[in-house]
Amino acid sequence: MMSSFIENAVQPESGDSSGVKPERMLAGFPWVTATVLYTLSWGWSLLRPNTLYWDDWAGYFDKPLGDAFKSVTKMGRAPWAGFIEFLLLNIGTWAVTVATFMVFFMIALFLFEILQGQTALSITQIKAIISLFLLLPVMQARVAISVFDYTTSYFLFYLGWFVLVRYKSTKSFVLACLILFLSFKTHSFLFFVLLPFLHFCWLNKSHLLNFRKLSSVHLQVFAIAVLPVFYLVARSLFWPPSESWQDYQQPTADGLVTGLWPMLIGLVGLAVIGLRRLKKKPTPFGFVLCVSGFAITALALFPYFAGELYVGYAGRPAIITVFEFRADWRSRHQLLMPLGLALSVVGFNELLKWKGKNIVVTVVLVISVALNMFWGSQYFLQSHKQEQLVDLFASTKGETVIASVEDQTLRFNGRESTFRGYELDGFMTLAGISTDRPGCEALSTGSALTLKSNTSYFKALATRDLGLYFEIKPCSEVLAQND
């Protein structure tokens, strides 16, 4: 039933799939299918919208709201970074959670209009791309409040792109540039802005190729090209990072090499397409989409590879760690991937199309929804786990001096993330006990606590009772065992 439901999403709503621009905005958008599957995939956070995750405990728990934004300033983030987040948090944590859910869906609306009127894609292909864009299992870290600033950057970027290519006036162009500039507060968009830049150039190629006459289009292209440079100059002058954050997000030689290889492969593929076009040889449109999607995905990952935010470990190269199931909170680095991946899947679907069936798209969507539901349910269980862990810590009050805490119930954590020290501090503070955990070597009279559970994932999901308990071992036994 799921595959049949998804198949309907990538079929034309009428017999015409020629991709003719509709008379009204968003005509042909797969509202019902997209809404239902998107809610199944990402609606888990709405069940417990007031939950703090990961860095939220360091930035927002038991602190004035302004403290989190002081750290943003130290990192060299733009002065407007976190502004919308600050306003929503004054309403409540739930407001950020609900806004995140709504914003990602709204971005798909912008992308639909970008593709609908300004590309050679058919309506069937556009609907498939939009469905994949919404549902591909990336960026689960969106559930954390501390990632909401990335979400608003994402929104501003696609809004700016939409205004840039769909409206022709000088005022709309200035507005588009301003919105794109504001999106640079998440620095990976300094690279990704290449997409709306190239799209704008393609749409205005007849004016740009007329080198005998300098037109307003030439000046507009120049203005878009210097936007990232202008941002970097402004940052260095007005909001530079503090000394302790100087190296954060700085490219390294190894990182650049890792990021350039996928880019070069994508450029080679694009060069092949360009040469065939010059020789007037036909190229399957599915191949064009595959190569374009790969190149866009490589561009999306380049800043994260360059800054070594994705690195190889345990013998696995960095490109493999991008797609690991046990991603912890690294999925936040997948923010820009959906568009490129969606194009690649649709292109592959076109190459392997059998009897007009969208088999590849359907299979990928079914797998995507299944993974999203599984990982979403993990965050749902993690929300319950945090509350139950607070009660468990409270039960040790006055009975156990805690030297260390180990968690062996990662199956109840989203993407099997591990609790950071400041998260445990928050749980223990709520339990009313000391947050000191110096380790057995420093506190030989204390005890080592190991969090365990005999409850399966499915039973925990059905009952919301995770069956957590502490295995308590005196430090004297731990030290003796280690020796």
C-alpha positions as CSV (number, residue, x, y, z in Angstrom):
1,M,0.0,0.0,0.0
2,M,2.9,2.4,0.8
3,S,4.6,1.8,-2.6
4,S,1.2,2.4,-4.4
5,F,0.7,5.6,-2.4
6,I,4.1,6.9,-3.3
7,E,3.8,5.8,-6.9
8,N,0.8,8.2,-7.2
9,A,3.1,11.0,-6.1
10,V,5.3,10.8,-9.1
11,Q,2.6,10.3,-11.7
12,P,1.1,13.3,-13.6
13,E,-2.2,14.5,-12.2
14,S,-3.5,14.8,-15.8
15,G,-2.5,13.4,-19.1
16,D,-0.2,16.3,-19.9
17,S,3.3,15.9,-18.5
18,S,5.0,18.3,-20.9
19,G,6.1,20.6,-18.1
20,V,4.2,23.6,-19.4
21,K,4.2,26.4,-16.9
22,P,0.9,26.4,-15.0
23,E,-1.3,29.4,-14.8
24,R,-1.2,29.6,-11.0
25,M,1.4,29.1,-8.4
26,L,2.0,25.6,-7.1
27,A,-0.3,24.0,-9.6
28,G,0.5,20.3,-9.7
29,F,2.2,20.2,-6.3
30,P,1.5,16.7,-4.7
31,W,-0.2,18.2,-1.6
32,V,-1.9,15.1,-0.2
33,T,0.9,12.6,-0.7
34,A,3.7,15.0,0.3
35,T,1.8,16.1,3.4
36,V,1.0,12.6,4.6
37,L,4.4,11.1,4.0
38,Y,6.2,14.1,5.3
39,T,4.2,13.9,8.5
40,L,4.9,10.2,8.9
41,S,8.6,10.9,8.4
42,W,9.2,14.1,10.4
43,G,6.2,14.5,12.6
44,W,7.6,12.5,15.5
45,S,9.2,15.6,17.0
46,L,5.7,17.1,17.3
47,L,4.7,14.4,19.8
48,R,7.1,15.8,22.4
49,P,7.9,19.3,21.2
50,N,9.4,20.7,24.4
51,T,12.4,18.3,24.4
52,L,16.0,19.5,24.6
53,Y,18.6,17.5,22.7
54,W,22.4,17.5,22.5
55,D,23.8,21.1,22.5
56,D,20.5,22.5,23.7
57,W,21.4,21.4,27.2
58,A,24.6,23.5,27.0
59,G,23.0,26.5,25.4
60,Y,19.5,26.8,26.8
61,F,19.1,24.7,30.0
62,D,18.9,26.7,33.2
63,K,20.4,29.7,31.5
64,P,19.1,33.1,30.2
65,L,18.3,33.1,26.5
66,G,21.0,35.6,25.8
67,D,23.8,33.3,26.8
68,A,23.4,31.1,23.8
69,F,23.8,34.0,21.4
70,K,26.9,35.3,23.1
71,S,28.6,32.0,22.1
72,V,27.3,32.5,18.6
73,T,29.1,35.8,18.5
74,K,32.3,34.3,19.7
75,M,32.2,31.7,16.9
76,G,32.1,34.5,14.3
77,R,28.6,33.9,13.3
78,A,26.7,36.8,11.7
79,P,25.0,39.3,14.1
80,W,21.5,38.2,12.8
81,A,22.2,34.5,13.4
82,G,19.8,33.1,16.0
83,F,17.4,36.1,15.9
84,I,14.3,34.1,14.8
85,E,15.3,31.4,17.2
86,F,15.4,33.9,20.0
87,L,12.0,35.2,19.2
88,L,10.4,31.8,19.1
89,L,12.1,30.6,22.3
90,N,10.4,33.5,24.1
91,I,7.2,31.7,23.2
92,G,8.4,28.3,24.1
93,T,10.7,25.4,23.0
94,W,7.7,23.9,21.2
95,A,7.5,26.9,18.9
96,V,10.9,26.1,17.5
97,T,10.0,22.5,17.0
98,V,6.8,23.4,15.2
99,A,8.5,26.0,13.1
100,T,11.2,23.5,12.0
101,F,8.5,21.1,10.8
102,M,6.7,23.8,8.8
103,V,9.8,25.5,7.4
104,F,11.3,22.4,5.7
105,F,7.9,21.8,4.0
106,M,7.8,25.4,2.9
107,I,11.2,25.2,1.3
108,A,9.9,22.4,-0.9
109,L,7.2,24.8,-2.2
110,F,10.0,27.3,-3.2
111,L,11.9,24.6,-4.9
112,F,8.8,23.4,-6.8
113,E,8.3,26.9,-8.2
114,I,12.0,27.2,-9.1
115,L,11.9,23.9,-11.0
116,Q,8.4,24.4,-12.4
117,G,8.8,27.5,-14.5
118,Q,12.6,27.7,-15.1
119,T,13.9,24.2,-16.1
120,A,13.4,21.6,-18.8
121,L,11.9,19.1,-16.3
122,S,8.5,17.6,-16.8
123,I,5.8,17.9,-14.1
124,T,6.2,14.2,-13.4
125,Q,9.9,14.6,-12.8
126,I,9.4,17.7,-10.7
127,K,6.9,15.9,-8.4
128,A,9.4,13.1,-8.0
129,I,12.2,15.5,-7.1
130,I,10.0,17.4,-4.6
131,S,8.9,14.1,-2.9
132,L,12.5,13.0,-2.6
133,F,13.7,16.4,-1.5
134,L,11.2,16.3,1.3
135,L,11.6,12.7,2.4
136,L,15.2,11.6,1.8
137,P,16.6,10.5,5.2
138,V,19.1,13.2,5.9
139,M,19.5,16.0,8.5
140,Q,17.7,14.3,11.4
141,A,19.6,16.7,13.6
142,R,16.9,19.2,12.8
143,V,15.1,18.1,16.0
144,A,17.6,20.0,18.1
145,I,16.9,23.7,18.8
146,S,20.6,24.5,18.4
147,V,20.4,23.5,14.7
148,F,17.4,25.8,14.0
149,D,19.7,28.5,12.8
150,Y,20.8,26.2,9.9
151,T,17.1,25.7,9.2
152,T,16.4,29.4,8.8
153,S,19.5,29.7,6.6
154,Y,18.1,26.9,4.4
155,F,14.8,28.7,4.2
156,L,16.4,32.1,3.3
157,F,18.5,30.5,0.6
158,Y,15.7,28.8,-1.3
159,L,13.5,31.9,-0.8
160,G,16.3,34.1,-2.3
161,W,16.8,31.6,-5.2
162,F,13.0,31.6,-5.9
163,V,12.8,35.4,-6.0
164,L,16.0,35.6,-8.1
165,V,14.7,33.4,-11.0
166,R,11.0,34.0,-10.9
167,Y,10.8,37.8,-10.8
168,K,12.5,40.2,-13.2
169,S,12.3,43.7,-11.7
170,T,15.3,45.5,-10.2
171,K,13.6,45.6,-6.8
172,S,13.1,41.9,-6.8
173,F,16.7,41.3,-7.8
174,V,17.9,43.5,-4.9
175,L,15.6,41.7,-2.5
176,A,16.9,38.3,-3.8
177,C,20.5,39.3,-3.2
178,L,19.7,40.6,0.3
179,I,17.9,37.3,1.2
180,L,20.8,35.2,-0.2
181,F,23.3,37.3,1.7
182,L,21.4,36.8,5.0
183,S,21.4,33.0,4.4
184,F,25.3,33.1,4.5
185,K,25.1,33.0,8.3
186,T,25.4,29.3,7.8
187,H,28.7,29.3,6.0
188,S,28.2,26.3,3.7
189,F,25.9,28.5,1.6
190,L,28.9,30.6,0.6
191,F,29.7,27.7,-1.7
192,F,26.1,26.5,-2.5
193,V,25.2,30.0,-3.8
194,L,26.9,28.8,-7.0
195,L,23.6,27.1,-7.9
196,P,21.3,30.1,-8.1
197,F,24.2,32.0,-9.7
198,L,24.5,29.5,-12.6
199,H,20.7,29.2,-12.8
200,F,20.4,33.0,-13.2
201,C,23.2,33.0,-15.8
202,W,21.5,30.2,-17.8
203,L,18.2,32.0,-17.8
204,N,19.9,35.2,-19.1
205,K,22.5,33.6,-21.4
206,S,21.3,35.5,-24.5
207,H,22.1,38.8,-22.8
208,L,25.3,37.6,-21.3
209,L,26.7,36.3,-24.5
210,N,26.3,39.7,-26.1
211,F,29.7,41.0,-25.2
212,R,29.4,44.1,-27.5
213,K,27.0,45.7,-25.1
214,L,27.2,46.0,-21.4
215,S,23.7,45.4,-20.0
216,S,22.1,45.4,-16.6
217,V,22.3,41.6,-16.6
218,H,26.1,41.7,-16.7
219,L,26.1,43.9,-13.6
220,Q,23.6,41.7,-11.9
221,V,25.7,38.6,-12.5
222,F,28.7,40.5,-11.1
223,A,26.7,41.5,-8.0
224,I,25.7,37.8,-7.3
225,A,29.3,36.7,-7.8
226,V,30.7,39.1,-5.2
227,L,28.1,38.4,-2.5
228,P,30.2,35.7,-0.8
229,V,33.3,37.9,-1.0
230,F,31.4,40.8,0.5
231,Y,30.2,38.6,3.4
232,L,33.7,37.3,4.1
233,V,35.1,40.9,4.1
234,A,32.3,42.1,6.4
235,R,32.9,39.2,8.7
236,S,36.6,39.8,9.0
237,L,35.9,43.5,9.8
238,F,32.8,43.4,12.0
239,W,32.2,40.0,13.5
240,P,35.4,38.0,13.5
241,P,35.6,34.8,15.6
242,S,37.4,35.0,19.0
243,E,40.8,33.5,19.3
244,S,39.5,30.2,20.6
245,W,37.3,29.8,17.5
246,Q,39.8,30.8,14.9
247,D,40.4,27.3,13.6
248,Y,36.7,26.3,13.5
249,Q,35.5,25.6,10.0
250,Q,38.9,26.5,8.6
251,P,39.8,24.4,5.5
252,T,42.7,22.0,5.8
253,A,44.9,20.5,3.1
254,D,43.6,17.0,3.8
255,G,40.0,18.2,3.9
256,L,40.4,20.0,0.6
257,V,41.7,16.9,-1.1
258,T,38.8,14.8,0.3
259,G,36.3,17.4,-0.9
260,L,37.8,18.0,-4.3
261,W,37.8,14.4,-5.6
262,P,33.9,14.2,-5.8
263,M,33.9,17.7,-7.3
264,L,36.4,16.7,-10.0
265,I,34.4,13.5,-10.8
266,G,31.2,15.6,-11.2
267,L,33.0,18.2,-13.4
268,V,34.3,15.4,-15.7
269,G,30.8,14.2,-16.1
270,L,29.5,17.7,-16.9
271,A,32.4,18.1,-19.3
272,V,31.3,15.0,-21.2
273,I,27.8,16.3,-21.4
274,G,29.1,19.7,-22.7
275,L,31.3,18.1,-25.3
276,R,28.4,15.9,-26.6
277,R,26.3,19.0,-26.8
278,L,28.9,20.9,-28.8
279,K,29.2,17.9,-31.2
280,K,25.3,17.9,-31.4
281,K,25.2,14.4,-30.1
282,P,22.1,13.4,-28.1
283,T,22.6,12.7,-24.4
284,P,19.9,10.8,-22.4
285,F,18.2,13.3,-20.1
286,G,18.4,10.7,-17.3
287,F,22.2,10.8,-17.6
288,V,22.2,14.6,-17.4
289,L,20.2,14.5,-14.3
290,C,22.4,11.8,-12.7
291,V,25.6,13.7,-13.4
292,S,24.1,17.1,-12.3
293,G,22.8,15.5,-9.1
294,F,26.1,14.0,-8.3
295,A,27.9,17.3,-8.9
296,I,25.4,19.2,-6.7
297,T,25.8,16.6,-4.0
298,A,29.6,17.0,-4.2
299,L,29.2,20.8,-3.9
300,A,26.9,20.3,-0.9
301,L,29.5,18.2,0.9
302,F,32.6,20.2,-0.1
303,P,32.6,22.7,2.8
304,Y,32.1,19.9,5.3
305,F,34.9,17.8,3.9
306,A,37.2,20.8,3.5
307,G,36.8,21.8,7.2
308,E,37.2,18.1,8.2
309,L,33.7,18.0,9.7
310,Y,33.5,14.6,8.1
311,V,36.6,12.6,8.5
312,G,37.6,9.0,8.0
313,Y,38.1,6.7,11.0
314,A,38.3,3.0,11.8
315,G,39.6,2.4,8.3
316,R,36.6,4.0,6.6
317,P,37.0,6.9,4.3
318,A,35.2,10.2,5.0
319,I,32.7,9.7,2.1
320,I,31.5,6.5,3.9
321,T,31.0,8.2,7.2
322,V,28.5,10.6,5.6
323,F,26.0,7.8,5.2
324,E,26.6,5.8,8.4
325,F,23.5,4.8,10.3
326,R,25.1,5.6,13.7
327,A,25.6,9.2,12.7
328,D,25.3,10.7,16.2
329,W,24.6,14.4,15.5
330,R,26.8,14.6,12.3
331,S,23.6,14.5,10.2
332,R,23.5,18.2,10.6
333,H,26.2,18.3,7.9
334,Q,23.8,16.8,5.4
335,L,21.8,20.0,5.2
336,L,22.5,20.8,1.6
337,M,22.3,17.2,0.2
338,P,18.6,16.6,-0.6
339,L,18.5,18.5,-3.9
340,G,21.5,16.7,-5.5
341,L,20.5,13.3,-4.2
342,A,16.9,13.8,-5.5
343,L,18.1,14.8,-9.0
344,S,20.4,11.7,-9.1
345,V,17.7,9.3,-8.1
346,V,15.2,10.8,-10.6
347,G,18.0,10.6,-13.3
348,F,18.7,7.0,-12.5
349,N,15.0,6.3,-12.5
350,E,14.8,7.7,-16.1
351,L,17.7,5.6,-17.2
352,L,16.2,2.4,-15.8
353,K,12.5,3.2,-16.5
354,W,10.7,-0.1,-17.4
355,K,7.2,0.1,-18.9
356,G,6.8,3.6,-17.7
357,K,7.1,2.7,-14.1
358,N,9.0,4.8,-11.6
359,I,10.5,1.8,-9.8
360,V,13.7,3.5,-8.6
361,V,11.9,6.5,-7.2
362,T,9.3,4.4,-5.5
363,V,11.8,2.1,-3.9
364,V,13.9,5.0,-2.6
365,L,10.9,6.8,-1.2
366,V,9.7,3.6,0.6
367,I,13.1,3.1,2.1
368,S,13.4,6.8,3.0
369,V,10.0,6.9,4.8
370,A,10.9,3.7,6.7
371,L,14.2,5.1,7.8
372,N,12.8,8.4,8.8
373,M,10.1,6.7,10.9
374,F,12.7,4.5,12.6
375,W,15.1,7.3,13.4
376,G,12.2,9.6,14.3
377,S,10.9,7.0,16.8
378,Q,14.4,6.9,18.3
379,Y,14.3,10.6,19.1
380,F,10.8,10.1,20.5
381,L,12.2,7.4,22.8
382,Q,15.2,9.5,23.6
383,S,12.8,12.2,24.9
384,H,11.2,9.6,27.2
385,K,14.6,8.2,28.1
386,Q,15.8,11.6,29.3
387,E,12.9,12.0,31.7
388,Q,13.2,8.4,33.0
389,L,16.9,8.9,33.4
390,V,16.3,12.0,35.6
391,D,14.1,9.9,37.9
392,L,16.7,7.1,37.9
393,F,19.4,9.6,38.9
394,A,17.1,10.9,41.7
395,S,16.8,7.4,43.1
396,T,20.6,7.4,43.8
397,K,20.4,10.6,45.9
398,G,22.0,10.0,49.3
399,E,22.8,6.4,48.5
400,T,25.5,6.4,45.8
401,V,28.5,8.8,45.2
402,I,28.8,8.8,41.4
403,A,32.3,8.7,40.0
404,S,31.3,7.9,36.3
405,V,28.3,7.1,34.1
406,E,28.3,4.9,31.0
407,D,25.3,4.4,28.7
408,Q,24.7,1.0,27.1
409,T,21.2,1.8,25.8
410,L,22.1,3.7,22.7
411,R,19.3,2.0,20.8
412,F,17.0,4.5,22.5
413,N,19.0,7.5,21.3
414,G,18.4,9.2,17.9
415,R,20.9,7.9,15.3
416,E,22.5,6.2,18.3
417,S,24.0,9.4,19.6
418,T,25.9,9.5,22.9
419,F,25.1,11.8,25.8
420,R,27.6,14.6,26.2
421,G,28.9,15.6,29.6
422,Y,26.7,18.7,29.6
423,E,23.6,16.6,28.9
424,L,24.3,14.4,31.9
425,D,24.9,17.5,33.9
426,G,21.4,18.7,33.0
427,F,19.8,15.4,33.9
428,M,21.6,15.2,37.3
429,T,20.8,18.9,38.0
430,L,17.1,18.1,37.5
431,A,17.5,15.1,39.8
432,G,18.9,17.3,42.5
433,I,22.3,15.6,42.8
434,S,25.9,16.6,42.3
435,T,27.1,16.7,38.7
436,D,30.7,15.9,39.5
437,R,31.9,12.8,37.8
438,P,35.7,12.8,38.3
439,G,36.2,9.1,37.4
440,C,37.2,6.1,39.6
441,E,40.9,7.1,39.5
442,A,40.1,10.4,41.2
443,L,37.3,9.1,43.4
444,S,38.1,5.6,44.5
445,T,35.4,5.7,47.2
446,G,32.7,6.3,44.6
447,S,30.8,4.0,42.2
448,A,30.7,3.5,38.5
449,L,27.2,3.5,37.0
450,T,26.3,1.7,33.8
451,L,22.9,2.5,32.3
452,K,21.3,-0.7,31.0
453,S,17.9,-2.0,29.9
454,N,16.4,-5.5,29.1
455,T,13.5,-3.9,27.2
456,S,13.5,-4.2,23.4
457,Y,13.2,-1.3,21.1
458,F,9.7,-2.3,19.9
459,K,8.4,-3.0,23.4
460,A,9.7,0.4,24.6
461,L,8.1,2.1,21.6
462,A,4.7,0.4,22.4
463,T,4.8,1.1,26.2
464,R,7.1,4.2,26.4
465,D,8.6,2.3,29.4
466,L,12.3,1.8,28.6
467,G,13.0,-0.4,31.6
468,L,16.2,1.6,32.5
469,Y,18.3,0.6,35.5
470,F,21.8,1.3,36.8
471,E,24.3,-1.4,37.3
472,I,26.4,0.0,40.2
473,K,29.9,-1.2,40.7
474,P,32.2,0.2,43.4
475,C,35.3,2.0,42.1
476,S,37.5,-0.3,44.2
477,E,36.3,-3.2,42.0
478,V,36.7,-1.2,38.8
479,L,40.2,-0.3,39.7
480,A,41.1,-3.8,40.7
481,Q,39.6,-5.2,37.4
482,N,41.6,-2.6,35.4
483,D,44.8,-3.5,37.1
